[in-house]
Amino acid sequence: MVFVVIFAGGVGSRMGSEIPKQFLKVDEKPILIHVVEKFNSHPLVDGIVVVSKKEYINYSRDLCNEYGLNKVLSVIEGGDTGQGSIRNGIYVVAEHFSNDPDNDIVIIHDGVRPLITEQLITDNIACAKKYGNSISVSKAIETVIRVDENGMVLDVVDRSMCRNAKAPQCFRLSDIWNTHKKAEEDGINNAIDSATLMSSYGTKLYTVETDYENIKITTPNDYYMFKAVYEAKKENRNV
């Protein structure tokens, strides 16, 4: 089976909004719902767990019910960090919904990364089934340099070999659940993302190319970019 854990625990501090950024609306629909709908409608996805801040659990659950997102199995409380929140989501999948963790796939995705496509989800699932994991990446479009602690350039990295890690990120359920348990035992609780965590424990990671527009909405500029892209695509669909 294929499960999805959607991390929607941000508070929107860099957005400067009164409500968390995942609840800001585009086309009269919260960003979180734009995200969940992409997975809910995908034919290969069997179930979704949404991870939320405690005070927004009921609101998130009500939104999922309002929009008829029938694959949402549970809306649960997140942890103190992003890693902790993802761990909570994976725990629920592994302990309550999966019957075959050695073969089931879990997709981890940001609740504020709405510009994903059905094809990207399909490609990630296929890669994860073949290799055990899949990380969505986009090609670096600017020069990448490595610097020392004083800001002096150490070397210029070959841009053609560089990628930006994005989401979704997919793993065999047993692999990532066991890694999270090891990290907890080792006192590691703030890995920047699942790819970083898995790599730190020696997992060989595989990639799937995604578009540059697959942005994570963090700042007002990101929000307006999503709105512009969404409206342009909507207009094209209506032509």
N, C-alpha and C positions, 0 to 999 in steps of 0.2 A: 504494500500500500504506500501511498504518497501523502505525507502530512505537511502542513505549513505552520510555522511559528512566526507570527507577525509581532514585532516589537513596537509597541505604541505607547511608550512610557515617557516621552520627552515632555518638557515643560515650556519650550519655546522662548527661552531667555534671550537668545540671539535674534529671534524674530521680533521681539519687542511688542508682542500681542498680549491681550488680556487673557486669552485662552490658549491652551497648548496648540502648537502648530498643526497637529494631526486633525484638529477639529475645524480649522479654517476652511471656508467653502470656496469651491470653484464650480460654476454652473449649478449653484444652489445645493451642492452636495459636499459633505466633509471629505477632506483629503484621505482620511483613513478608509472611508467607504470606497473611494476610487480604487484604493489599493486592494482591499479585500475582495471587491467584485472581480478583479482580474483573476484571482485564484479560485474564487467560488464558481466561476463559469468555465474553468479549464477542465476538460474531460478526464485528465489523468490525476487530478487532485481529489483525494478522498475525504480529507478533514482538515480543519483550520483551528488553531488555538491563537487567540489574541491576548497579548500581555499588556496590561494597562497599569497606570498608577491607581492606587487604592481608591482615591476619591472619584475616579472616572470609570470605574468598573461598570456600575449600573448604567451610566450614560452610554458607554461603548456597547454594552449588551443590548440596550434599547435601540440603538442605531442599527445594529446588525439585524435585529428582528424587524425593524421598520422597513428596511430595504430587502427583506426576504432572503438573507444570506444563509441558506439552509445548511451549508457545509461547516459553519462555525460550530465547533463542538463545545467550546468553553471560552469564557473571558476570565482571565485570572490576574492576580496581583503580581506585579514585577518585583525585582529586588532593588538593592541599594545602588547597583551599577548596571550598565548595559549587559555586561557578562552575566550578572546575577539574574537579570530578567530573562535572558535567553535560556539560562539554565533552568529556571522555573518552568518555562514553556516546554523545554525538552523533557523535563521530568514528567510533566502531565501526559505528554504523548507516550513516553516509554512505559510509564507505570499504569496508565488508565485506558489507552486506546490501541496500542500496538500489540499484536499477537506474534509478530515475527521480526524483532528488532534487527536481526542479522541481515535481513533482506529489505526491510522497509526503508524508505527514503524520507528524510525531513528537510524541508526547504526553509531557510531562515531569511527573513526579509524585513526591511524597515517599513514602519507604518507611514512614513513620509517620503516614500520613493514610488510615485504612482505611474511613471512613464515607462512601464514594462509592457512587454507584448506576450501574446500567447506563444509565439515561436520561441522567445527567449526562455520561457518557462519549460517548454517542451525540450529544448536543447539541453538545458541544465539537468533535467530529469534523466535524459538519455545518457549524458556524460557521467552522472553520478551512478547510474545502474552499471555502466561499463567499468568505471575506474574506482568507484567508492566515494567520489566527491566531485564537486564542480564549483568553481568560483567565477562569477561574472566579472569580466574585465573590459576596459576600454583602452584603446591605444593612447599613449601619451602624445599630446599635441603641441607641447612646448618643450624647450630644452630643459633637461634634468641635470642638476649639478649636485655634487656632494661636498659639504663644507666641514671645517673643524669647529671647535668651540668658540673660536674668535671670528668666525664668518669667512675665513680665507678658503678659497676654492681649492679642494683637494684633487678633484677630477671632474670631467664632464662625461656623463653617462651616455652611452649610445641609445638615443631615443627610440630607435627601431626595436630595441629589445625591452623597452619599458612599457608597463601597463598600469592603469589605475584600478585597484580592486574595488568592486562595487557589490551590488546584490541584485538578484538572489544569490545565496550561497547554499549549496546542497551537500548533504552528507548521508552516508549509511547511518541509520539511527544508533545502532550499537556503538559505532566508532565515536561519534561525537558525545554521546551520553557518557561513555567510559572516560573520555578525555576530560569532560567537565568534572567528573568525580575525582579524577587525579588532580586537577587544578585546585579543587577545593581542599583536598588533603595537603597540597603543597603551598597553600596560602596565596594562590594567584587568583585575583578577583576583579581585575580591571583590564583585561585584554581588549584591545581596540575593536576587534571584530572576531568572528569565528575562524576566519582564515588564519589570522595571526595566532590564535590560540592553538589551532591544530598544527600549524607549522612549528610552533615552539616545542611540540612534543614529537617532532620528527615525521609527521605525516607528509607524504608526497602529494602535492595538490595539482589539480588539472583545471584548465580554464575554458571558458566559453566567451566569445566576443559579444559585447553589447555596444549599443550606441552611446555617443557622448551625451546625448540628451537624457539618458537614464540617470537623472540627478536626484540627490537627496535634498529635500527642502529644509534648509537650515536658516537661511537669511531671507529678508524681504526680496532681494534680487532673485533668489531661487523660486520664491512663490510666484512672482510676476512672470518668470520664464515658463514655469509650468502652465500658468494661465494662458499665456500667449500660444504655447505649443498646443495645448488642449483645444483652444478655440479655433486655431488654424486647422487642426485635424477634423474637428467637428464640422467646420465649414466645407471642407473637402468631401466629407461623407454626405453632406446635404446637396452637393452639386449634382 
